[in-house]
Amino acid sequence: MKALLLLAVLLAGVWLWRQRGAAANLAQPPKTPLQQDMLRCHQCGMHIPSSEAVTGELGSYCCAEHLRLSEP
């Protein structure tokens, strides 16, 4: 009888703990990724997000090395 009572208390604790975690997940809306324009590197053709692009006179580049190779 004592083991049965201990098991019931343990199961109730686990259930309450899981309910609290589920309520916290519902309270916070899921984060949606920001949409960005994709730009093509003028040197190699790889597409990169506009926030990571290196801009030069002839266009956008994926890295400073490609900018250096393409523009004087």
All heavy atoms as TSV, in Angstrom:
chain	resi	resn	atom	element	x	y	z
A	1	MET	N	N	0.825	-1.195	0.000
A	1	MET	CA	C	0.000	0.000	0.000
A	1	MET	C	C	0.871	1.262	0.000
A	1	MET	O	O	0.548	2.232	-0.657
A	1	MET	CB	C	-0.908	-0.053	1.232
A	1	MET	CG	C	-1.908	1.055	1.285
A	1	MET	SD	S	-3.086	0.820	-0.060
A	1	MET	CE	C	-4.289	1.994	0.392
A	2	LYS	N	N	1.966	1.213	0.772
A	2	LYS	CA	C	2.860	2.348	0.855
A	2	LYS	C	C	3.517	2.611	-0.511
A	2	LYS	O	O	3.652	3.763	-0.932
A	2	LYS	CB	C	3.923	2.059	1.912
A	2	LYS	CG	C	4.766	3.224	2.287
A	2	LYS	CD	C	5.700	2.825	3.414
A	2	LYS	CE	C	6.488	4.004	3.917
A	2	LYS	NZ	N	7.384	3.642	5.002
A	3	ALA	N	N	3.906	1.564	-1.225
A	3	ALA	CA	C	4.521	1.697	-2.541
A	3	ALA	C	C	3.523	2.255	-3.551
A	3	ALA	O	O	3.887	3.059	-4.415
A	3	ALA	CB	C	5.061	0.351	-3.008
A	4	LEU	N	N	2.278	1.855	-3.445
A	4	LEU	CA	C	1.243	2.347	-4.340
A	4	LEU	C	C	1.005	3.843	-4.133
A	4	LEU	O	O	0.872	4.599	-5.100
A	4	LEU	CB	C	-0.057	1.565	-4.123
A	4	LEU	CG	C	-1.193	1.853	-5.096
A	4	LEU	CD1	C	-0.762	1.537	-6.514
A	4	LEU	CD2	C	-2.417	1.038	-4.715
A	5	LEU	N	N	0.995	4.290	-2.899
A	5	LEU	CA	C	0.821	5.704	-2.588
A	5	LEU	C	C	2.032	6.502	-3.100
A	5	LEU	O	O	1.874	7.582	-3.679
A	5	LEU	CB	C	0.658	5.902	-1.072
A	5	LEU	CG	C	0.455	7.345	-0.610
A	5	LEU	CD1	C	-0.809	7.925	-1.226
A	5	LEU	CD2	C	0.388	7.404	0.899
A	6	LEU	N	N	3.220	5.973	-2.913
A	6	LEU	CA	C	4.429	6.635	-3.396
A	6	LEU	C	C	4.411	6.738	-4.926
A	6	LEU	O	O	4.762	7.777	-5.491
A	6	LEU	CB	C	5.668	5.867	-2.931
A	6	LEU	CG	C	7.015	6.448	-3.348
A	6	LEU	CD1	C	7.201	7.844	-2.782
A	6	LEU	CD2	C	8.134	5.539	-2.903
A	7	LEU	N	N	3.984	5.702	-5.611
A	7	LEU	CA	C	3.877	5.709	-7.063
A	7	LEU	C	C	2.854	6.747	-7.530
A	7	LEU	O	O	3.094	7.477	-8.497
A	7	LEU	CB	C	3.498	4.318	-7.575
A	7	LEU	CG	C	3.341	4.176	-9.078
A	7	LEU	CD1	C	4.669	4.448	-9.776
A	7	LEU	CD2	C	2.815	2.801	-9.435
A	8	ALA	N	N	1.720	6.850	-6.830
A	8	ALA	CA	C	0.695	7.829	-7.190
A	8	ALA	C	C	1.214	9.254	-7.021
A	8	ALA	O	O	0.976	10.126	-7.871
A	8	ALA	CB	C	-0.555	7.611	-6.344
A	9	VAL	N	N	1.942	9.519	-5.950
A	9	VAL	CA	C	2.498	10.849	-5.726
A	9	VAL	C	C	3.549	11.165	-6.786
A	9	VAL	O	O	3.601	12.276	-7.317
A	9	VAL	CB	C	3.088	10.960	-4.296
A	9	VAL	CG1	C	3.904	12.224	-4.132
A	9	VAL	CG2	C	1.981	10.889	-3.259
A	10	LEU	N	N	4.372	10.211	-7.121
A	10	LEU	CA	C	5.391	10.391	-8.147
A	10	LEU	C	C	4.760	10.676	-9.510
A	10	LEU	O	O	5.185	11.593	-10.225
A	10	LEU	CB	C	6.295	9.157	-8.217
A	10	LEU	CG	C	7.433	9.225	-9.227
A	10	LEU	CD1	C	8.409	10.324	-8.853
A	10	LEU	CD2	C	8.142	7.891	-9.297
A	11	LEU	N	N	3.746	9.919	-9.882
A	11	LEU	CA	C	3.062	10.138	-11.156
A	11	LEU	C	C	2.371	11.499	-11.191
A	11	LEU	O	O	2.385	12.192	-12.221
A	11	LEU	CB	C	2.060	9.026	-11.427
A	11	LEU	CG	C	2.663	7.669	-11.788
A	11	LEU	CD1	C	1.577	6.613	-11.913
A	11	LEU	CD2	C	3.470	7.754	-13.059
A	12	ALA	N	N	1.778	11.916	-10.080
A	12	ALA	CA	C	1.142	13.233	-10.022
A	12	ALA	C	C	2.186	14.337	-10.181
A	12	ALA	O	O	1.945	15.343	-10.868
A	12	ALA	CB	C	0.388	13.397	-8.701
A	13	GLY	N	N	3.350	14.173	-9.580
A	13	GLY	CA	C	4.416	15.159	-9.715
A	13	GLY	C	C	4.907	15.262	-11.143
A	13	GLY	O	O	5.125	16.369	-11.661
A	14	VAL	N	N	5.089	14.134	-11.793
A	14	VAL	CA	C	5.528	14.136	-13.192
A	14	VAL	C	C	4.467	14.776	-14.070
A	14	VAL	O	O	4.776	15.581	-14.956
A	14	VAL	CB	C	5.844	12.694	-13.670
A	14	VAL	CG1	C	6.035	12.647	-15.180
A	14	VAL	CG2	C	7.063	12.160	-12.957
A	15	TRP	N	N	3.211	14.488	-13.842
A	15	TRP	CA	C	2.120	15.070	-14.628
A	15	TRP	C	C	2.082	16.588	-14.454
A	15	TRP	O	O	1.960	17.333	-15.429
A	15	TRP	CB	C	0.792	14.442	-14.202
A	15	TRP	CG	C	-0.383	14.986	-14.975
A	15	TRP	CD1	C	-0.758	14.661	-16.229
A	15	TRP	CD2	C	-1.299	15.978	-14.514
A	15	TRP	NE1	N	-1.861	15.383	-16.592
A	15	TRP	CE2	C	-2.223	16.195	-15.550
A	15	TRP	CE3	C	-1.438	16.676	-13.329
A	15	TRP	CZ2	C	-3.260	17.103	-15.434
A	15	TRP	CZ3	C	-2.480	17.577	-13.217
A	15	TRP	CH2	C	-3.375	17.788	-14.256
A	16	LEU	N	N	2.215	17.075	-13.221
A	16	LEU	CA	C	2.213	18.514	-12.968
A	16	LEU	C	C	3.417	19.187	-13.622
A	16	LEU	O	O	3.306	20.274	-14.182
A	16	LEU	CB	C	2.204	18.801	-11.467
A	16	LEU	CG	C	0.879	18.537	-10.751
A	16	LEU	CD1	C	1.058	18.692	-9.246
A	16	LEU	CD2	C	-0.199	19.478	-11.253
A	17	TRP	N	N	4.572	18.550	-13.557
A	17	TRP	CA	C	5.779	19.100	-14.161
A	17	TRP	C	C	5.625	19.227	-15.679
A	17	TRP	O	O	6.000	20.223	-16.277
A	17	TRP	CB	C	6.966	18.209	-13.795
A	17	TRP	CG	C	8.267	18.660	-14.369
A	17	TRP	CD1	C	8.940	19.809	-14.091
A	17	TRP	CD2	C	9.047	17.970	-15.337
A	17	TRP	NE1	N	10.099	19.868	-14.820
A	17	TRP	CE2	C	10.192	18.743	-15.592
A	17	TRP	CE3	C	8.896	16.755	-15.995
A	17	TRP	CZ2	C	11.167	18.357	-16.496
A	17	TRP	CZ3	C	9.876	16.373	-16.885
A	17	TRP	CH2	C	10.988	17.165	-17.124
A	18	ARG	N	N	5.048	18.227	-16.306
A	18	ARG	CA	C	4.838	18.259	-17.756
A	18	ARG	C	C	3.787	19.287	-18.142
A	18	ARG	O	O	3.900	19.946	-19.167
A	18	ARG	CB	C	4.449	16.882	-18.273
A	18	ARG	CG	C	5.615	15.903	-18.218
A	18	ARG	CD	C	5.244	14.609	-18.839
A	18	ARG	NE	N	4.852	14.849	-20.223
A	18	ARG	CZ	C	5.081	14.035	-21.215
A	18	ARG	NH1	N	5.695	12.914	-20.979
A	18	ARG	NH2	N	4.699	14.316	-22.429
A	19	GLN	N	N	2.762	19.446	-17.327
A	19	GLN	CA	C	1.731	20.443	-17.613
A	19	GLN	C	C	2.308	21.855	-17.539
A	19	GLN	O	O	1.961	22.717	-18.326
A	19	GLN	CB	C	0.557	20.314	-16.633
A	19	GLN	CG	C	-0.257	19.057	-16.825
A	19	GLN	CD	C	-0.926	19.018	-18.191
A	19	GLN	OE1	O	-1.409	20.017	-18.686
A	19	GLN	NE2	N	-0.928	17.842	-18.810
A	20	ARG	N	N	3.175	22.100	-16.588
A	20	ARG	CA	C	3.798	23.415	-16.450
A	20	ARG	C	C	4.683	23.706	-17.665
A	20	ARG	O	O	4.699	24.817	-18.176
A	20	ARG	CB	C	4.631	23.475	-15.175
A	20	ARG	CG	C	5.165	24.871	-14.902
A	20	ARG	CD	C	6.045	24.900	-13.727
A	20	ARG	NE	N	7.246	24.113	-14.052
A	20	ARG	CZ	C	8.214	23.861	-13.209
A	20	ARG	NH1	N	8.135	24.273	-11.971
A	20	ARG	NH2	N	9.264	23.162	-13.580
A	21	GLY	N	N	5.412	22.727	-18.144
A	21	GLY	CA	C	6.251	22.899	-19.324
A	21	GLY	C	C	5.424	23.152	-20.573
A	21	GLY	O	O	5.787	23.968	-21.420
A	22	ALA	N	N	4.288	22.471	-20.712
A	22	ALA	CA	C	3.427	22.666	-21.873
A	22	ALA	C	C	2.797	24.054	-21.847
A	22	ALA	O	O	2.652	24.702	-22.886
A	22	ALA	CB	C	2.340	21.593	-21.909
A	23	ALA	N	N	2.442	24.546	-20.674
A	23	ALA	CA	C	1.858	25.882	-20.559
A	23	ALA	C	C	2.883	26.949	-20.904
A	23	ALA	O	O	2.562	27.966	-21.528
A	23	ALA	CB	C	1.320	26.106	-19.145
A	24	ALA	N	N	4.138	26.744	-20.541
A	24	ALA	CA	C	5.194	27.707	-20.870
A	24	ALA	C	C	5.429	27.741	-22.372
A	24	ALA	O	O	5.696	28.803	-22.940
A	24	ALA	CB	C	6.478	27.345	-20.138
A	25	ASN	N	N	5.328	26.594	-23.050
A	25	ASN	CA	C	5.522	26.544	-24.492
A	25	ASN	C	C	4.387	27.242	-25.230
A	25	ASN	O	O	4.593	27.836	-26.278
A	25	ASN	CB	C	5.640	25.102	-24.982
A	25	ASN	CG	C	6.960	24.483	-24.578
A	25	ASN	OD1	O	7.906	25.184	-24.259
A	25	ASN	ND2	N	7.011	23.168	-24.593
A	26	LEU	N	N	3.168	27.181	-24.697
A	26	LEU	CA	C	2.037	27.841	-25.332
A	26	LEU	C	C	2.093	29.353	-25.142
A	26	LEU	O	O	1.612	30.100	-25.977
A	26	LEU	CB	C	0.725	27.298	-24.756
A	26	LEU	CG	C	0.394	25.856	-25.114
A	26	LEU	CD1	C	-0.881	25.420	-24.412
A	26	LEU	CD2	C	0.249	25.690	-26.607
A	27	ALA	N	N	2.674	29.806	-24.038
A	27	ALA	CA	C	2.723	31.231	-23.747
A	27	ALA	C	C	3.665	31.967	-24.698
A	27	ALA	O	O	3.450	33.127	-25.004
A	27	ALA	CB	C	3.158	31.459	-22.305
A	28	GLN	N	N	4.713	31.313	-25.174
A	28	GLN	CA	C	5.675	31.951	-26.061
A	28	GLN	C	C	5.367	31.560	-27.502
A	28	GLN	O	O	5.403	30.389	-27.855
A	28	GLN	CB	C	7.090	31.506	-25.719
A	28	GLN	CG	C	7.512	31.857	-24.316
A	28	GLN	CD	C	8.839	31.209	-23.967
A	28	GLN	OE1	O	9.345	30.381	-24.692
A	28	GLN	NE2	N	9.378	31.594	-22.825
A	29	PRO	N	N	5.054	32.541	-28.353
A	29	PRO	CA	C	4.799	32.207	-29.752
A	29	PRO	C	C	6.082	31.743	-30.425
A	29	PRO	O	O	7.171	32.194	-30.078
A	29	PRO	CB	C	4.313	33.526	-30.352
A	29	PRO	CG	C	4.844	34.575	-29.454
A	29	PRO	CD	C	4.944	33.955	-28.090
A	30	PRO	N	N	5.982	30.820	-31.353
A	30	PRO	CA	C	7.192	30.342	-32.039
A	30	PRO	C	C	7.809	31.467	-32.857
A	30	PRO	O	O	7.114	32.288	-33.450
A	30	PRO	CB	C	6.673	29.220	-32.934
A	30	PRO	CG	C	5.223	29.494	-33.098
A	30	PRO	CD	C	4.774	30.194	-31.842
A	31	LYS	N	N	9.136	31.507	-32.865
A	31	LYS	CA	C	9.833	32.535	-33.621
A	31	LYS	C	C	9.875	32.131	-35.091
A	31	LYS	O	O	10.225	31.007	-35.423
A	31	LYS	CB	C	11.256	32.704	-33.097
A	31	LYS	CG	C	11.304	33.256	-31.697
A	31	LYS	CD	C	12.723	33.505	-31.259
A	31	LYS	CE	C	12.744	34.086	-29.865
A	31	LYS	NZ	N	14.104	34.381	-29.423
A	32	THR	N	N	9.506	33.076	-35.931
A	32	THR	CA	C	9.563	32.814	-37.363
A	32	THR	C	C	10.830	33.458	-37.915
A	32	THR	O	O	11.180	34.574	-37.532
A	32	THR	CB	C	8.338	33.396	-38.086
A	32	THR	OG1	O	8.260	34.797	-37.796
A	32	THR	CG2	C	7.059	32.735	-37.624
A	33	PRO	N	N	11.513	32.776	-38.781
A	33	PRO	CA	C	12.743	33.359	-39.333
A	33	PRO	C	C	12.411	34.569	-40.205
A	33	PRO	O	O	11.384	34.619	-40.870
A	33	PRO	CB	C	13.341	32.229	-40.164
A	33	PRO	CG	C	12.204	31.315	-40.456
A	33	PRO	CD	C	11.235	31.465	-39.316
A	34	LEU	N	N	13.281	35.548	-40.166
A	34	LEU	CA	C	13.100	36.732	-40.996
A	34	LEU	C	C	13.369	36.383	-42.448
A	34	LEU	O	O	14.323	35.684	-42.764
A	34	LEU	CB	C	14.055	37.841	-40.547
A	34	LEU	CG	C	13.899	38.334	-39.121
A	34	LEU	CD1	C	14.994	39.342	-38.791
A	34	LEU	CD2	C	12.541	38.956	-38.923
A	35	GLN	N	N	12.521	36.877	-43.323
A	35	GLN	CA	C	12.729	36.626	-44.739
A	35	GLN	C	C	13.662	37.693	-45.293
A	35	GLN	O	O	13.513	38.872	-45.006
A	35	GLN	CB	C	11.404	36.640	-45.480
A	35	GLN	CG	C	10.523	35.487	-45.100
A	35	GLN	CD	C	9.241	35.473	-45.911
A	35	GLN	OE1	O	8.980	36.388	-46.673
A	35	GLN	NE2	N	8.465	34.436	-45.757
A	36	GLN	N	N	14.627	37.261	-46.080
A	36	GLN	CA	C	15.597	38.171	-46.673
A	36	GLN	C	C	15.718	37.880	-48.160
A	36	GLN	O	O	15.467	36.768	-48.610
A	36	GLN	CB	C	16.976	37.992	-46.035
A	36	GLN	CG	C	17.043	38.313	-44.585
A	36	GLN	CD	C	18.464	38.142	-44.055
A	36	GLN	OE1	O	19.409	38.036	-44.818
A	36	GLN	NE2	N	18.605	38.125	-42.757
A	37	ASP	N	N	16.117	38.894	-48.883
A	37	ASP	CA	C	16.403	38.700	-50.304
A	37	ASP	C	C	17.692	37.905	-50.440
A	37	ASP	O	O	18.633	38.083	-49.671
A	37	ASP	CB	C	16.567	40.045	-51.013
A	37	ASP	CG	C	15.256	40.817	-51.104
A	37	ASP	OD1	O	14.196	40.167	-51.104
A	37	ASP	OD2	O	15.312	42.052	-51.179
A	38	MET	N	N	17.722	37.027	-51.428
A	38	MET	CA	C	18.929	36.257	-51.722
A	38	MET	C	C	19.632	36.927	-52.900
A	38	MET	O	O	19.015	37.247	-53.908
A	38	MET	CB	C	18.573	34.813	-52.062
A	38	MET	CG	C	17.902	34.061	-50.932
A	38	MET	SD	S	18.947	33.845	-49.509
A	38	MET	CE	C	20.024	32.555	-50.076
A	39	LEU	N	N	20.932	37.153	-52.746
A	39	LEU	CA	C	21.729	37.792	-53.785
A	39	LEU	C	C	22.729	36.794	-54.346
A	39	LEU	O	O	23.205	35.915	-53.640
A	39	LEU	CB	C	22.465	39.007	-53.208
A	39	LEU	CG	C	21.585	40.078	-52.571
A	39	LEU	CD1	C	22.446	41.154	-51.935
A	39	LEU	CD2	C	20.646	40.684	-53.594
A	40	ARG	N	N	23.058	36.952	-55.612
A	40	ARG	CA	C	23.996	36.061	-56.288
A	40	ARG	C	C	25.375	36.702	-56.289
A	40	ARG	O	O	25.532	37.871	-56.644
A	40	ARG	CB	C	23.525	35.832	-57.722
A	40	ARG	CG	C	24.296	34.810	-58.482
A	40	ARG	CD	C	23.605	34.562	-59.824
A	40	ARG	NE	N	24.299	33.553	-60.562
A	40	ARG	CZ	C	25.216	33.810	-61.487
A	40	ARG	NH1	N	25.525	35.048	-61.779
A	40	ARG	NH2	N	25.810	32.821	-62.115
A	41	CYS	N	N	26.369	35.929	-55.898
A	41	CYS	CA	C	27.748	36.412	-55.903
A	41	CYS	C	C	28.184	36.655	-57.348
A	41	CYS	O	O	28.012	35.792	-58.212
A	41	CYS	CB	C	28.680	35.399	-55.227
A	41	CYS	SG	S	30.431	35.877	-55.262
A	42	HIS	N	N	28.737	37.816	-57.603
A	42	HIS	CA	C	29.170	38.194	-58.950
A	42	HIS	C	C	30.365	37.342	-59.413
A	42	HIS	O	O	30.560	37.141	-60.604
A	42	HIS	CB	C	29.546	39.682	-58.972
A	42	HIS	CG	C	29.807	40.232	-60.323
A	42	HIS	ND1	N	28.812	40.435	-61.246
A	42	HIS	CD2	C	30.963	40.625	-60.926
A	42	HIS	CE1	C	29.336	40.923	-62.346
A	42	HIS	NE2	N	30.648	41.045	-62.179
A	43	GLN	N	N	31.134	36.798	-58.489
A	43	GLN	CA	C	32.327	36.014	-58.821
A	43	GLN	C	C	32.007	34.529	-59.029
A	43	GLN	O	O	32.330	33.960	-60.052
A	43	GLN	CB	C	33.381	36.176	-57.720
A	43	GLN	CG	C	34.634	35.356	-57.892
A	43	GLN	CD	C	35.514	35.854	-59.022
A	43	GLN	OE1	O	35.418	37.006	-59.423
A	43	GLN	NE2	N	36.358	34.994	-59.542
A	44	CYS	N	N	31.364	33.897	-58.041
A	44	CYS	CA	C	31.178	32.436	-58.096
A	44	CYS	C	C	29.743	31.997	-58.364
A	44	CYS	O	O	29.493	30.829	-58.657
A	44	CYS	CB	C	31.675	31.792	-56.806
A	44	CYS	SG	S	30.687	32.181	-55.345
A	45	GLY	N	N	28.773	32.889	-58.224
A	45	GLY	CA	C	27.387	32.541	-58.510
A	45	GLY	C	C	26.618	31.974	-57.332
A	45	GLY	O	O	25.441	31.652	-57.470
A	46	MET	N	N	27.249	31.838	-56.189
A	46	MET	CA	C	26.564	31.305	-55.014
A	46	MET	C	C	25.533	32.317	-54.500
A	46	MET	O	O	25.781	33.514	-54.503
A	46	MET	CB	C	27.571	30.999	-53.907
A	46	MET	CG	C	26.931	30.376	-52.685
A	46	MET	SD	S	28.130	29.819	-51.458
A	46	MET	CE	C	28.626	31.375	-50.756
A	47	HIS	N	N	24.374	31.832	-54.079
A	47	HIS	CA	C	23.338	32.698	-53.526
A	47	HIS	C	C	23.529	32.822	-52.019
A	47	HIS	O	O	23.717	31.826	-51.323
A	47	HIS	CB	C	21.953	32.149	-53.850
A	47	HIS	CG	C	21.603	32.302	-55.291
A	47	HIS	ND1	N	21.979	31.390	-56.239
A	47	HIS	CD2	C	20.931	33.280	-55.942
A	47	HIS	CE1	C	21.546	31.786	-57.427
A	47	HIS	NE2	N	20.906	32.932	-57.274
A	48	ILE	N	N	23.452	34.059	-51.532
A	48	ILE	CA	C	23.646	34.337	-50.106
A	48	ILE	C	C	22.589	35.332	-49.644
A	48	ILE	O	O	22.055	36.106	-50.445
A	48	ILE	CB	C	25.053	34.914	-49.838
A	48	ILE	CG1	C	25.326	36.107	-50.759
A	48	ILE	CG2	C	26.119	33.872	-49.995
A	48	ILE	CD1	C	26.604	36.832	-50.486
A	49	PRO	N	N	22.239	35.324	-48.335
A	49	PRO	CA	C	21.281	36.311	-47.816
A	49	PRO	C	C	21.850	37.725	-47.947
A	49	PRO	O	O	23.063	37.933	-47.853
A	49	PRO	CB	C	21.125	35.928	-46.344
A	49	PRO	CG	C	21.649	34.542	-46.224
A	49	PRO	CD	C	22.635	34.357	-47.325
A	50	SER	N	N	20.984	38.680	-48.150
A	50	SER	CA	C	21.429	40.057	-48.351
A	50	SER	C	C	22.166	40.616	-47.136
A	50	SER	O	O	23.040	41.470	-47.279
A	50	SER	CB	C	20.242	40.956	-48.689
A	50	SER	OG	O	19.292	40.939	-47.648
A	51	SER	N	N	21.873	40.119	-45.945
A	51	SER	CA	C	22.546	40.617	-44.749
A	51	SER	C	C	24.000	40.153	-44.671
A	51	SER	O	O	24.808	40.758	-43.983
A	51	SER	CB	C	21.808	40.160	-43.492
A	51	SER	OG	O	21.838	38.752	-43.390
A	52	GLU	N	N	24.357	39.086	-45.387
A	52	GLU	CA	C	25.718	38.557	-45.356
A	52	GLU	C	C	26.534	38.958	-46.581
A	52	GLU	O	O	27.719	38.652	-46.669
A	52	GLU	CB	C	25.681	37.029	-45.256
A	52	GLU	CG	C	25.047	36.527	-43.985
A	52	GLU	CD	C	24.972	35.007	-43.938
A	52	GLU	OE1	O	25.695	34.339	-44.704
A	52	GLU	OE2	O	24.176	34.494	-43.141
A	53	ALA	N	N	25.912	39.630	-47.536
A	53	ALA	CA	C	26.590	39.972	-48.790
A	53	ALA	C	C	27.561	41.125	-48.588
A	53	ALA	O	O	27.357	42.013	-47.778
A	53	ALA	CB	C	25.558	40.345	-49.839
A	54	VAL	N	N	28.643	41.079	-49.367
A	54	VAL	CA	C	29.618	42.168	-49.425
A	54	VAL	C	C	29.333	42.903	-50.727
A	54	VAL	O	O	29.366	42.308	-51.806
A	54	VAL	CB	C	31.060	41.612	-49.411
A	54	VAL	CG1	C	32.065	42.740	-49.509
A	54	VAL	CG2	C	31.294	40.775	-48.170
A	55	THR	N	N	29.047	44.199	-50.651
A	55	THR	CA	C	28.641	44.958	-51.825
A	55	THR	C	C	29.834	45.702	-52.424
A	55	THR	O	O	30.594	46.345	-51.713
A	55	THR	CB	C	27.541	45.966	-51.463
A	55	THR	OG1	O	26.481	45.266	-50.828
A	55	THR	CG2	C	27.001	46.666	-52.692
A	56	GLY	N	N	29.937	45.595	-53.723
A	56	GLY	CA	C	30.990	46.298	-54.456
A	56	GLY	C	C	30.387	47.129	-55.571
A	56	GLY	O	O	29.163	47.240	-55.695
A	57	GLU	N	N	31.247	47.690	-56.424
A	57	GLU	CA	C	30.775	48.532	-57.522
A	57	GLU	C	C	30.055	47.725	-58.603
A	57	GLU	O	O	29.101	48.195	-59.210
A	57	GLU	CB	C	31.955	49.278	-58.147
A	57	GLU	CG	C	32.565	50.321	-57.238
A	57	GLU	CD	C	33.760	51.001	-57.870
A	57	GLU	OE1	O	33.966	50.839	-59.090
A	57	GLU	OE2	O	34.488	51.685	-57.139
A	58	LEU	N	N	30.495	46.495	-58.834
A	58	LEU	CA	C	29.907	45.672	-59.896
A	58	LEU	C	C	28.769	44.781	-59.424
A	58	LEU	O	O	28.091	44.166	-60.243
A	58	LEU	CB	C	30.998	44.804	-60.537
A	58	LEU	CG	C	32.152	45.554	-61.208
A	58	LEU	CD1	C	33.179	44.572	-61.725
A	58	LEU	CD2	C	31.629	46.437	-62.319
A	59	GLY	N	N	28.581	44.647	-58.149
A	59	GLY	CA	C	27.510	43.795	-57.642
A	59	GLY	C	C	27.781	43.327	-56.237
A	59	GLY	O	O	28.573	43.921	-55.501
A	60	SER	N	N	27.132	42.240	-55.885
A	60	SER	CA	C	27.268	41.673	-54.546
A	60	SER	C	C	28.166	40.447	-54.587
A	60	SER	O	O	28.229	39.731	-55.593
A	60	SER	CB	C	25.895	41.268	-54.013
A	60	SER	OG	O	25.065	42.399	-53.928
A	61	TYR	N	N	28.853	40.205	-53.470
A	61	TYR	CA	C	29.796	39.090	-53.382
A	61	TYR	C	C	29.551	38.319	-52.093
A	61	TYR	O	O	29.056	38.865	-51.111
A	61	TYR	CB	C	31.241	39.610	-53.422
A	61	TYR	CG	C	31.544	40.368	-54.701
A	61	TYR	CD1	C	31.364	41.738	-54.770
A	61	TYR	CD2	C	31.978	39.694	-55.822
A	61	TYR	CE1	C	31.617	42.424	-55.935
A	61	TYR	CE2	C	32.242	40.377	-56.996
A	61	TYR	CZ	C	32.056	41.744	-57.049
A	61	TYR	OH	O	32.299	42.416	-58.214
A	62	CYS	N	N	29.975	37.061	-52.093
A	62	CYS	CA	C	29.789	36.224	-50.912
A	62	CYS	C	C	30.857	36.469	-49.854
A	62	CYS	O	O	30.645	36.166	-48.685
A	62	CYS	CB	C	29.735	34.744	-51.300
A	62	CYS	SG	S	31.257	34.135	-52.055
A	63	CYS	N	N	32.006	37.014	-50.247
A	63	CYS	CA	C	33.083	37.280	-49.285
A	63	CYS	C	C	33.980	38.395	-49.808
A	63	CYS	O	O	33.926	38.756	-50.984
A	63	CYS	CB	C	33.899	36.018	-49.021
A	63	CYS	SG	S	34.745	35.373	-50.474
A	64	ALA	N	N	34.795	38.928	-48.937
A	64	ALA	CA	C	35.701	40.015	-49.307
A	64	ALA	C	C	36.741	39.552	-50.320
A	64	ALA	O	O	37.205	40.338	-51.159
A	64	ALA	CB	C	36.375	40.567	-48.056
A	65	GLU	N	N	37.113	38.296	-50.277
A	65	GLU	CA	C	38.100	37.755	-51.220
A	65	GLU	C	C	37.560	37.811	-52.664
A	65	GLU	O	O	38.283	38.193	-53.581
A	65	GLU	CB	C	38.463	36.313	-50.839
A	65	GLU	CG	C	39.471	35.653	-51.751
A	65	GLU	CD	C	40.856	36.290	-51.667
A	65	GLU	OE1	O	41.147	36.975	-50.678
A	65	GLU	OE2	O	41.642	36.095	-52.617
A	66	HIS	N	N	36.294	37.468	-52.858
A	66	HIS	CA	C	35.716	37.525	-54.193
A	66	HIS	C	C	35.558	38.970	-54.657
A	66	HIS	O	O	35.696	39.261	-55.852
A	66	HIS	CB	C	34.393	36.779	-54.239
A	66	HIS	CG	C	34.573	35.300	-54.261
A	66	HIS	ND1	N	33.507	34.423	-54.363
A	66	HIS	CD2	C	35.687	34.522	-54.207
A	66	HIS	CE1	C	33.980	33.176	-54.359
A	66	HIS	NE2	N	35.298	33.232	-54.259
A	67	LEU	N	N	35.272	39.874	-53.736
A	67	LEU	CA	C	35.222	41.294	-54.071
A	67	LEU	C	C	36.601	41.756	-54.556
A	67	LEU	O	O	36.720	42.428	-55.567
A	67	LEU	CB	C	34.779	42.113	-52.858
A	67	LEU	CG	C	34.854	43.629	-52.983
A	67	LEU	CD1	C	33.911	44.133	-54.058
A	67	LEU	CD2	C	34.555	44.277	-51.643
A	68	ARG	N	N	37.643	41.342	-53.845
A	68	ARG	CA	C	39.014	41.732	-54.212
A	68	ARG	C	C	39.413	41.161	-55.567
A	68	ARG	O	O	40.057	41.825	-56.371
A	68	ARG	CB	C	39.984	41.245	-53.138
A	68	ARG	CG	C	41.421	41.729	-53.341
A	68	ARG	CD	C	42.372	41.130	-52.339
A	68	ARG	NE	N	42.528	39.692	-52.472
A	68	ARG	CZ	C	43.252	39.090	-53.415
A	68	ARG	NH1	N	43.860	39.793	-54.338
A	68	ARG	NH2	N	43.351	37.777	-53.455
A	69	LEU	N	N	38.990	39.931	-55.864
A	69	LEU	CA	C	39.353	39.303	-57.136
A	69	LEU	C	C	38.617	39.920	-58.326
A	69	LEU	O	O	39.148	39.961	-59.447
A	69	LEU	CB	C	39.056	37.801	-57.082
A	69	LEU	CG	C	39.934	36.964	-56.162
A	69	LEU	CD1	C	39.396	35.544	-56.091
A	69	LEU	CD2	C	41.379	36.971	-56.659
A	70	SER	N	N	37.403	40.390	-58.127
A	70	SER	CA	C	36.594	40.887	-59.239
A	70	SER	C	C	36.767	42.361	-59.515
A	70	SER	O	O	36.610	42.797	-60.654
A	70	SER	CB	C	35.114	40.626	-58.951
A	70	SER	OG	O	34.861	39.259	-58.983
A	71	GLU	N	N	37.049	43.146	-58.504
A	71	GLU	CA	C	37.122	44.585	-58.701
A	71	GLU	C	C	38.527	45.092	-58.386
A	71	GLU	O	O	39.147	44.641	-57.442
A	71	GLU	CB	C	36.086	45.286	-57.805
A	71	GLU	CG	C	34.668	44.896	-58.174
A	71	GLU	CD	C	33.625	45.646	-57.363
A	71	GLU	OE1	O	33.980	46.583	-56.626
A	71	GLU	OE2	O	32.446	45.298	-57.477
A	72	PRO	N	N	38.997	46.013	-59.194
A	72	PRO	CA	C	40.354	46.546	-58.971
A	72	PRO	C	C	40.444	47.431	-57.741
A	72	PRO	O	O	39.605	47.944	-57.189
A	72	PRO	CB	C	40.633	47.358	-60.222
A	72	PRO	CG	C	39.363	47.495	-60.957
A	72	PRO	CD	C	38.389	46.538	-60.376
